[in-house]
Amino acid sequence: MRYAIIGVEGPHDQAFVGKVLKLLGFKDFREELKGVESDLDPFWRKFIPVYPKKGNLYKRLDMPSILFTESLSIAIYAGEGSNLVTNLDDILLANSEYQTNLAAFGIVADCDKSTPDRIVAPYSNKFRSYFPNFPDNPGVVDSNSPRTGIYVLPDNQQPGVLDTLLCECGQIAYPAYMEKASSYLNEFSELEIKALKWKNFDRQKALVATVVSVLKPGKTNTTSIADNNWVSQQTQQEVPALANFIKFLIELLELN
């Protein structure tokens, strides 16, 4: 069995990467084996969080998603946004087997209002201490062992976040709902939006969340990303940014 770690910033990204892997033929440990601890591959046992985390009874437990095929097992670790670098560094430092026995190690991060190069820099600087060939350019996979790379959403070029890419996917998967949701959001005046203190890309986040409330009433974006057709064969074929991300994962994980 080969092993890989993919670090992401939050649960939405975790669901997104997981859905892409399912599209590529991977199975989900939670679905196939019901997430039972005794069935977890021993390689990932060091990831099992201890409750309460750092003494905080309300702190979210950060057990990664585990997806697998017959020959490859992948942990998708959500590292609390900007804390991803620090949290993954702590895990690698404490577990030497994750430094020496991985087939691949990758990062998926949002560009937000920055530039891809600036987003890559802290990851590259930190993780080169473990993986000397970790790339310093977004979307590039280094083929040394372990294979390493970082993808900066939405497309390694433009400012944006996961929701920027999901909006493109939504225009293909749910065009009527996206149009109605956009019309609804357009009813908010500039004054109202200012009062709501919307930040960069909050409109795209609100647009996705509005459609999610129709597709999965009462459910979270995370659930919709995992269950609905934001990521599908159709969106892979018609959304270049999604197709490029999938190509990145195929190269990172050395999939046939």
N, C-alpha and C positions, 0 to 999 in steps of 0.2 A: 504494500500500500504506500502511495505517495501522499504527502501532506502539504497543505498551503494555508497561509493566513492572508486574509484581505481585511485591512483596517478601514473603517468608514466612520463618518462623524456622528451619525445618529440612526434611530430606528427606521426612518423613512428610507435612508440610503441602504440600510441593511436589508429591508424588504425588496428594494429595487434590484440590488445585486443578486439576492436570492432568486427573484423571479427570472432574471436573465439566465442564471445557472440552470433553473428548471427547464427553461426553453432549450438549453443545450443538453438536456438529458439527465441532469442530476436529480437525486431524490433528497427529500428533506427529512432529517433525523426526527423532527417533531411529528411529522405525518406518518412516516413509514414505521418507526419504532416507538412512537408515542412519547418520545423524549424521556424514556425510562433510564435512570442513571446507570443501572447494571448493564445496559446495552450500549453505553457510550464507548467509543473507541478509547482504550487506555491512554493513547497519545494526547488526548484532549482533557484529561482529568485535572490537570493543573489549572485549567480555565474555570473550573467550577467555583463560583463565588462563595465566600463565607458570609453568612448573615449574622448580625447586621454589618453592613459594609462600613468599615472605619468607625463603628459605633453609632452610625446614624440609622435609626430605625426606618426612616422614610426614603433612604437613598436607593435608587433603582439598582437592582442586581444586573450585572453586565455579562451574563452568560451569552457567548456567541451563538449565532445560528450555525448549525452544522449541516452541510450538504455533501453528498457522496455519490460516487459510482463504484464499480467493482475494484477500481485501481487508484482512485484519487479521493481524498477526504479534505474538505475545505472548511475552515472556521472563519465566519464573517463576524468580526469584532466591532461593535459600536462603541466608540471611545469618548462619548460626551463632548461632541463638538470640538472646540479649540483645545480640549484636554487630550485629544487623541494621541498626539505625539508623546506627551508625558506618560499616559496610561500604558501605551504599547511599549514604551521604553522600560517601564517598571516590569512588565510581563516578560520581556526578552531578557532583561538583566537577571531576573529571578529564576529563569528556566533555560538552562543552557541547551537543552534538546531542541528548543524552538530556534536557536541560533544555528545549529549544526545539521539538523535532520529535515529541513524544509526543502521541498522541491520548488516552491515559489512563495514570494512575499510581495504583496502589493498594497497600495493605498488608493482610496477613492475619496476626493475632497471637493468641496464647492469653491468656485472662483470668487463668488459674491461680487463685490465691487472692486476687487483688486485685479492683479494680472496673474496669469498662470505661473509665470516664472517666480513671482514673489510667493505664491502659495507653495510651490515645490521646495523652495530653499530650506525652510526649517526641517522638513521631512528628510531631505537629502543629507543635510548636515548631521542630523541625529542618527539616522539609520545606517550611514556609511561606517559607523563604528562597529556595526554588526555585519553588514553586507557591503564590502568595500566598493562594489560596482553599482550600487544603487544609483539610478539615473538622476541627472539634474535637469532634465527636460521633461515636460508633461507628455504623456501618451507614448513614451519610448519604453520598450522592454529590453532589459539587458539579459542576454541569453546565457550568461555564466550561471553556475550553480551556487545558490538557488537563483532562479529567474526572478528579477525584480522590476518594479515599475510603479509609476503613479499616474493616475488619470484625474484631470481637473475638470469637473462638470461646469458647464454643459458640454463643451466640445474642445477643450484644451486651448481655446483661442479667445473666446468672448467672455465678458463678465456674465455672471448668472449663477444659478443654483440648480439643484435637482428639479425643482418645479418648472424651471425654464424649459428643460428637456421634456418633462411630462406634459407641458402645454402643447408642445409640438406633437407628441404622441396622441394627446386628446383630440387634436384637430383631425386625426386620421381615425381613431377608434370611436370617438363620440362627438362628431361635428355638430349635431343638433343641440346636444346638451351644452357644449362649449359655447355655442352662439347665444343660447338663452342665458347662461351664467354670465357671459360677458355683458349682455344687455342689462342684466340686473345690476352688476357692479358699476356700469356706466351711469346709473341713476344717482350715485353718490357724488356730491359736489366736491370741488377742490377744498372748500372750507371744511366739509365733513371729514375728508381724508386727512387733512392737516390735524384736525381735532383727534382723530384716531391714532395719530402719530405713526402712520405707516412708514416703513423703511424701504430700502432698496429691495425690489422684487417681491414685496408684500402683495402686490396686486396679482402676480402670478400664483403665489401661494393661496390667496383667497379664491382665485379662479378654480384651481385644482380642488380645493376644499369644498367649494360650492357644488361641483360636479360629483364629488365623492358623497356628499350628503344626499344626492339623488340615487346614486348607484348602491350605496350602503348606508341607508338612514340610521343614524345613531352610532355608526362605526368610525374608526379613525382612518386617516390617509394611509397609514401603514397597512391596515387590513385591505383596503381597496387596491393598493399597489400590488399586494400579494395575490389577490383573488381576481381582480378584473383585468381588462385587456389593454391597460396602458402599455405594457410590454407584451408583445405577441409577434407571431410571424409576420402579420400584416404591418405592424409599426416598424419592425426590423427592416422590412423591405422598402418602406416609404419615408422613413425618417433617417436621414443620413447620420445625424449625431448619435442616434441609438445604434445604428449599424456599426459605426466606428468604435463605440464603446464595446460592443460585443466582439469585434475583431481584436481589440486590446486584451480582453479576458481570454480569448482563444489562444493568443500568442503568449500571454503571461503564464497560463496554465498548461501550455504545450498540448492542446487538445487537437485531435485529428479532425 
